[in-house]
């Protein structure tokens, strides 16, 4: 292995590193695709890793799709992936409520139909999906109608996010016994051509500020996503590698969970970002320094094809 962190993964080092792992966790947005376009060579890398006997799983903070829809999207792009290989925050949030919080009750959901589906699949009812328009006078907004069965507020990606949704969430969260859970706090979602759109973290922050409470985050860098993979698939963390494009989610997750980490430069963060953390001297920032980096996961192809 390389003697220092943030080492370029190429040449003979690729074989050395891959021989040391049995399982590889991949982020999705900015790693294997950008928007609706696959990163060149990504599907071949994934398929060859499986051919070489590696376990491959996908851990994405994006809550806009069910694991089934993610598997279908990957299939269209040429990836050999099963639904059970995918651990998105929509699914993991449902599992968190069911297994960790032992949740009983209904959820007020700021989120997508995918998150609604994953909650319902584990027997959790929800309300709130879709538009929630302003109605009545401002003096009435604090008395907005609430569902007495709601015992948790869950915030994920929501294209219908609005002032009234923040207000309704705040009114529920005025009850200190109401759970407050967020799928993730990614600030941006990378797209093709270097473009991006606001991420779920922008929505979560708005609700946190209004409610004056902090949400329990399910997604990366929280280790619960790795716990999900480990509980369902079995995972030797000492022989597992995390590959991602974000230092504050993917790489920190790997560090927090004792995994080897690889930063790919096809998404959010740059090599300069990683090196700045490495030179900071700050222990918390050191958690965002990857063991290795690649320009693209396609850099692994020469070894895998050999």
Buried (B, 14 or more C-beta within 10 A) or exposed (E): EEEEBBBEBBEEBBEEBBEEBBBBBBBBBBBBBBBEEBBEBBBBBBBBBBEEEBBBBBBBBBBBBBBBBBBBBBEEBEBBBEBEBBBBBBBBBBBBBBBEEEBEBBBBBBBBBBBBBBBEBBEBBBBBBEEBEEEEEEEEBEEBEBBEEBBBBBBBBBEBBBEBBBBBBBBBBEEEEBBBBBBBBBBBBBBEEEEBEEBBBBBBBBBBEBBEBEBBBBBBBBBBBBBBBBEEEEBEBEBBBBBBBBBBBBBBBBBBBEBBBBBBBBBBBBBEBBEBBBEEEEEEBEBBBBBBBBEBBBBBBEBBEE
